[in-house]
Amino acid sequence: MPCASSQNRTRDLNDRFRHLRQGNGRVFVTTGIKARAPVFLTEVIYSARTFDTFSAQNDPHDEHDFDAVTVIAARVFWEIDSYDPTLASGSADPEDETKIYRVCTIMLAQEY
């Protein structure tokens, strides 16, 4: 299990990426999300960017890397995964920004 400072660093980097789009990474939106009206996409992205009610129940590792929300009557998941910069494998060191590429995937719950 990572130490608390490691978890805090990962959490802070995930928040910075999610809130401000700073750091190495990209946001992917699934075809199910894209198939909805543009206002739905706007609401979904806003919801992921501004979510801040993490708890032990919805964020047991304190990394701020996942949530399930309801947007315009649709259940939506977003998740941040950490990869190496080539996207060939998971990152061995998610706290080192030179060795990580964050991928935030936003999807309808039924696409999971």
N, C-alpha and C positions, 0 to 999 in steps of 0.2 A: 504494500500500500504506500502511495506517495506521502511524503511528509507534508505538514500543513503549509509551509512556505511554498513548496512546489505546487500544491493545490491552489494556493492564493495566486501565484504567478499565472498558472493556466487559466484560472477564472478571470483574472484581470485582462489577460490577452484576448480571451474569448469575448469579454464584454466590449473591449475596445474595437475589436473586429466587427462585432454585431451592431453596436451603437453607432460607430463612426466610420466603419469600413476602412479602418487603418490596419496595416500589417499585411503580410502575404496571404492571399486567399481569394476566394471567389464564391459567389452565391449562385446556386443552381435551383431553378424552379421547374418542377415536373410538368409534363404535358397536361395532367389533370388540372393543375393550377392555371396554366396558360390558356386552357380551353374556356375558362370562365370569363366573365365580363372584366374589362380593365379596372373597374372600381374594386373588384374583389382582389385582384393582384395588389393594388395599392394598399388596401386594408391589411392583407396578409403580411406584406413586407413591413408595414408600420407596426403591426402587432409583434413581429419577431424582433424588430429593432428596439422597441420600447418596453418589452416585457421585463419586469423586475421583481416579481413576487416569487422568487425561488425559496424553497423550503427543503427540509430534510426529506419530505415525501416526494417532491418532484425533482429534486437535485441531490441525491444521496452522496455524490462524490464532490459536491461543492465546486463544480467546474463550469456552471452556467452554459451547458452545451446541448440542452434539449428542452423542449416543452411541447405540450399539446394544448391547443387553444381552439375555441369556436369562433369562426369569423363568418358573418352573414349566414348563419345556420349550417355551416359546414365545419366538420372537425378537421383541423390542420395540424401537422407535426412539422417542427423544424429541428434540425440536428446539426451540430458542428463536429466534424471529424478532422483529425490531425494526420497529415501525411508528410512524407519526406518531400523536399522541393521538386523531385521528378515525378511525383504522384505514383511511384512504383510500389510503395509500401507505406505502412503506418509510420509515423514519426517516432523515433526512439527517444527524442528529447523535446516534448511539446512546449517546454519553457524557453527554448533557445530559438529566437525568431529567424536566425540564419539557417536553421535546420528544419523548418516547418512550413507547411502550406495548409491553411485552413480551408475546408470546404463546408459551406453551409448549404444543406439541402432542405428545401421547403416543399412539402408534399401534402396531398389529401390523405387522410388516415387510411382510406381504402387502397391507396397505392403502396402502403408500407409492406 
